[in-house]
């Protein structure tokens, strides 16, 4: 990843003000970028990694696994970096062709449609709680087995419980704990992971370590 001078300076501020670090270097790379993109140091206590998330996520990216996202903002935010590296297909739930339904939102139906089409894909849910609900229900029903889930929606009603259900599913994932999150956080997470994967698989033979 190439940094503009202002971004390098901003990341330097994050490094100086971050405080104690209980992350591996790879985890810190991701959390640092989230803090930089949001200017919110609370995320250093909110970003959580499942045990094998970085290794399996990086390997899935390198294998050009299909990426499914919930909203156009996430798709627009990650596509340039993806196209400059592994060129994974990126699909958005809002563009999926589904039958008109009253029971679920467009994002939820789109995620369900694409998840059944790409059951071992990488899923990036940055904004839509209903899309995350649909995804978690499919995982719990063992209808799909994603290579990685990035989950960072914000919400006041049941969002913390929903994210804990994802944690209990044992699917490799990176999530923002509790109510807090945004599409910006999801973009920062996946772009940082792409950078790590590209260093490991695209440019040399080093290994991403968690």
C-alpha positions in Angstrom: 0.0 0.0 0.0 1.3 3.4 -0.9 0.8 6.2 1.6 0.4 9.9 1.0 2.5 12.0 3.3 -0.6 13.1 5.3 -1.6 9.5 5.8 1.8 8.6 7.0 1.8 11.6 9.4 -1.7 10.6 10.7 -0.6 7.0 11.3 2.4 8.3 13.2 0.0 10.1 15.5 -1.9 6.9 16.0 1.3 5.1 16.9 2.3 7.7 19.4 -1.1 7.9 21.1 -2.2 4.3 20.9 -0.8 3.2 24.2 -0.3 -0.4 25.3 -0.7 -2.9 22.5 -2.0 -6.4 23.1 -2.0 -7.3 19.4 0.2 -9.2 17.1 1.9 -7.1 14.4 -0.7 -8.2 11.8 -3.6 -7.4 14.2 -2.1 -4.1 15.0 -1.8 -3.2 11.4 -5.6 -3.6 11.0 -6.6 -2.0 14.3 -4.3 0.9 13.6 -5.9 1.6 10.2 -9.4 1.5 11.8 -8.4 4.0 14.4 -6.8 6.2 11.7 -9.9 6.0 9.4 -12.3 6.8 12.2 -10.1 9.0 14.5 -11.6 7.0 17.3 -9.2 5.2 19.7 -12.1 3.3 21.3 -11.8 0.8 18.4 -8.6 -0.5 19.9 -10.8 -2.1 22.5 -13.6 -3.1 20.1 -11.9 -4.9 17.2 -11.9 -8.6 17.8 -10.2 -11.4 15.9 -11.2 -15.1 15.9 -8.3 -17.4 16.3 -7.6 -18.2 12.7 -9.2 -15.1 11.0 -6.0 -13.6 9.7 -4.4 -16.8 8.3 -7.6 -18.1 6.7 -8.7 -14.7 5.5 -5.4 -14.0 3.8 -5.3 -17.4 2.2 -8.9 -17.0 0.9 -7.9 -13.6 -0.6 -4.9 -15.2 -2.2 -7.1 -18.0 -3.6 -9.2 -15.2 -5.2 -12.3 -16.2 -3.2 -15.4 -14.3 -4.1 -16.2 -11.4 -1.8 -19.8 -10.5 -0.9 -20.6 -7.1 0.7 -23.8 -5.7 2.1 -23.8 -2.1 0.8 -22.3 -0.2 -2.1 -20.2 2.0 0.2 -18.2 -1.1 1.2 -17.9 -2.3 -2.4 -16.7 1.1 -3.6 -14.2 1.3 -0.7 -12.5 -2.0 -1.2 -12.7 -2.6 -5.0 -9.7 -0.4 -6.0 -7.3 -2.2 -3.6 -8.7 -5.6 -4.6 -8.3 -4.9 -8.3 -4.7 -3.7 -7.7 -3.8 -7.0 -5.9 -5.7 -10.3 -6.1 -8.6 -9.2 -8.3 -11.2 -11.2 -6.4 -14.8 -10.9 -7.7 -16.7 -8.4 -5.5 -20.6 -8.6 -5.3 -23.0 -6.4 -3.4 -26.2 -7.7 -1.8 -28.1 -4.6 -3.1 -27.4 -5.7 -6.7 -28.5 -9.3 -6.3 -31.5 -10.3 -8.3 -34.2 -11.5 -5.9 -37.9 -11.8 -5.8 -39.7 -8.9 -4.1 -40.3 -9.8 -0.5 -42.0 -8.2 2.5 -40.5 -10.4 5.2 -36.9 -9.2 4.7 -35.0 -6.2 3.6 -33.4 -6.0 0.2 -29.9 -6.3 1.8 -30.9 -9.4 3.7 -32.4 -11.1 0.7 -29.4 -10.2 -1.3 -27.0 -11.5 1.2 -29.0 -14.8 1.5 -29.1 -15.2 -2.3 -25.4 -14.5 -2.7 -24.4 -16.6 0.3 -26.2 -19.7 -1.2 -24.4 -19.0 -4.4 -21.0 -18.5 -2.8 -21.2 -20.5 0.5 -17.5 -20.5 1.1 -17.0 -16.8 0.2 -15.6 -13.9 2.1 -18.5 -11.8 3.6 -18.1 -8.1 4.6 -21.0 -6.7 6.5 -20.4 -3.1 7.3 -23.8 -1.4 7.7 -26.9 -3.7 7.5 -28.0 -5.4 10.6 -30.6 -7.4 8.7 -27.9 -8.6 6.3 -25.8 -9.8 9.2 -28.8 -11.5 10.8 -29.5 -13.4 7.5 -25.8 -14.4 7.3 -25.6 -15.6 10.9 -28.8 -17.6 10.5 -27.4 -19.4 7.5 -24.1 -20.1 9.3 -26.0 -21.5 12.3 -28.1 -23.7 10.1 -24.8 -25.0 8.5 -26.1 -24.0 5.1 -22.9 -22.1 4.4 -19.3 -22.1 5.7 -17.7 -18.7 4.9 -13.9 -18.4 4.6 -14.1 -15.2 6.5 -16.7 -12.8 7.9 -16.0 -9.1 8.6 -18.8 -7.8 10.7 -18.9 -4.1 11.8 -22.5 -2.7 11.6 -23.7 -0.3 14.3 -27.0 -0.8 16.1 -28.8 -0.3 19.3 -31.3 -3.2 19.2 -29.7 -6.6 19.6 -26.5 -5.8 17.6 -24.2 -6.9 20.5 -26.1 -10.2 20.8 -25.9 -10.8 17.0 -22.2 -10.2 17.0 -21.8 -12.7 19.8 -23.8 -15.2 17.9 -21.2 -14.8 15.1 -18.4 -15.3 17.6 -20.1 -18.5 18.8 -20.4 -19.9 15.3 -16.6 -20.6 15.1 -16.4 -19.2 11.6 -13.2 -17.2 11.0 -14.2 -13.6 11.6 -13.1 -10.0 12.4 -15.8 -8.0 14.2 -16.4 -4.8 16.1 -17.8 -5.8 19.5 -20.9 -4.2 20.9 -23.1 -1.6 19.4 -20.5 0.4 17.6 -19.3 0.1 14.0 -19.7 1.4 10.5 -19.1 0.7 6.8 -15.9 2.8 7.1 -14.6 0.3 9.7 -15.4 -2.6 7.4 -13.5 -1.0 4.6 -10.5 -0.3 6.8 -10.4 -3.9 8.0 -10.6 -5.6 4.6 -8.2 -3.2 2.9 -5.7 -3.7 5.7 -6.1 -7.5 5.4 -5.6 -7.3 1.7 -2.3 -5.4 2.3 -1.1 -8.2 4.6 -2.2 -10.9 2.3 -0.5 -9.2 -0.6 2.8 -9.0 1.4 2.5 -12.7 2.2 1.2 -14.2 -1.1 1.5 -11.6 -3.8 5.0 -10.1 -3.4 7.0 -12.7 -1.6 6.9 -16.0 0.3 6.6 -14.6 3.8 3.7 -15.7 6.0 1.1 -13.6 7.8 1.2 -14.4 11.5 -1.4 -13.7 14.1 
